[in-house]
Amino acid sequence: MALICSLSNEVPEEPVISLTSKHIFEKRLLEKYIAENGTDPINGDPLSDEQIVPINTAPVQRPRPPTATSIPAILKILQDEWDACMLHSYTLRQQLQMTRQELSYALYQHDAACRVIARQDKEVTAAREALATLKPQAALAAQQPIAPAPVHAPAPAEPARPEPMEVETQLVPIGLSEEVLQQLQQTHVKLTSLRKKRGKEMPEGLPTAQQLKHYTQTSSHPGLHSASLPGILCLDLLPNSKRTVTGGADRNIVVFDKEAEKIVCTLKGHTKKVTNVVAHPNEKTIISASPDSHVRIWDIGEETCKHTLRIHDGPVTGLSLHPTGDYMLSCSADQHWGFSDIGTGKLLCKVADQSVSHGLTCCQFHPDGLIFGTGTSDSLVKIWDFKEQKSAANFPGHSGPISAIAFSENGYYLATSADDEVVKLWDLRKLRNFKTISLDDKYTVRGLTFDNSGHYLAVAGPDVRVYQISKQCDLVVTWDAHTQDSTDVRFGPDVNYVASVSNDRTLKFYAAN
């Protein structure tokens, strides 16, 4: 039997009984009536909330509303349920497809990882076999000079020579002689006069900004360095030939012929990645530096290391060739810079800035050779007077370690970058920042270089960019052909091409089609 509320004559959702009249009521209706009148609705006797007793009953199943009792209403309900079922089925199919794609991608990654592991195992096995082959040869070569020979016997025409002889010592500065200082001064005077004769006019044959905009990638060379330690970290060009020099994370230096599209030689000797390479104008000498604290001077023709210089006590972070071609500048995280003779491999001077306690991150000679710049890990750019061996000017303004510096060929401007997504241009005549080029968000500059006329500046980072040096410093062209960050960039003679390297192990050339 259903309970009926004495007030509404409907089945109550929460039935209660009044102890005074013994009638059944809907709880919410009775509470409202008591709040307004304070009496029982049936007999009028005083009634309070404490005199109401709940009745426990099974949940009431209300009948469908009148709108659901007709055939069209029922069809509408069935249609809505069918639509909801179809939408749910579509969502499930989408989730299934996404799950299948994720599974396929995971299986592809697993297969690729297995292939890489197999290739690395093969390379390790080949390296061990090569090492096992070289050990007996090295022992035999070491024994040959000990073998007795007659005094009058002529030297053999082609002795079996061991690995290239290297001289490595912790170098002690021998000082700058008057002859060296005079040579530097004469070079400075000569280059300054030549630069004034050239003036500020754009050289003949130099492409205009409009022509440079149409430069596109003409070739890409991915096989120069080892795939086991991917990444090409530095680049330089042999100025009078079509050869490039690259240094990689695989600890090797590679000389590559652009026209023949082949490797000329591979130079091995560093024990850590090669972070700096400098090509000498004589086309025969290469200088390299590495975090293994060594600077090496190589002979390309003989493919040998002529000198191994232990100038610094920390990682070597920068290299620069003096305009004479006879000397080089190096800097290190040990806070020192050193000036060395390339021909003899001797250290002439070694200087530290006592005013800072941070390491040096990069260095470069001014085109005239009597001043040079260094960058520090505490975001400061310093200009040094070489003859006085003292800091001549400081350029603050960056935030983060200085990543690259570059002097323009006309000697007026200096470009600097750090981990702050900008490139700053400084006027060396007024010692002030005259232009700040803002880059994209999270844009890390890895390399800066001016062309040999000083009209263009190239920037290497997530892409390769070229700016025209003017009051506005307009962006001329951007290349994003590399699949990973570019690490260095160079202009060819008269900007007839541009070369860049990247962590993706490729050397790319850009030129007019």
Beta strands, then each sheet from edge to edge (+ up, - down):
strand 1: 15-18
strand 2: 24-26
strand 3: 52-54
strand 4: 168-170
strand 5: 216-221
strand 6: 232-237
strand 7: 243-248
strand 8: 252-257
strand 9: 262-268
strand 10: 276-279
strand 11: 285-289
strand 12: 295-299
strand 13: 304-310
strand 14: 316-321
strand 15: 327-332
strand 16: 336-341
strand 17: 347-352
strand 18: 360-365
strand 19: 371-376
strand 20: 381-385
strand 21: 390-395
strand 22: 402-407
strand 23: 413-418
strand 24: 422-427
strand 25: 432-438
strand 26: 447-450
strand 27: 456-460
strand 28: 464-468
strand 29: 475-479
strand 30: 486-491
strand 31: 498-502
strand 32: 507-511
sheet 1: 2+ 1- 3+
sheet 2: 4+ 13+ 12- 11+ 10-
sheet 3: 5+ 32- 31+ 30-
sheet 4: 6+ 7- 8+ 9-
sheet 5: 14+ 15- 16+ 17-
sheet 6: 18+ 19- 20+ 21-
sheet 7: 22+ 23- 24+ 25-
sheet 8: 26+ 27- 28+ 29-
end
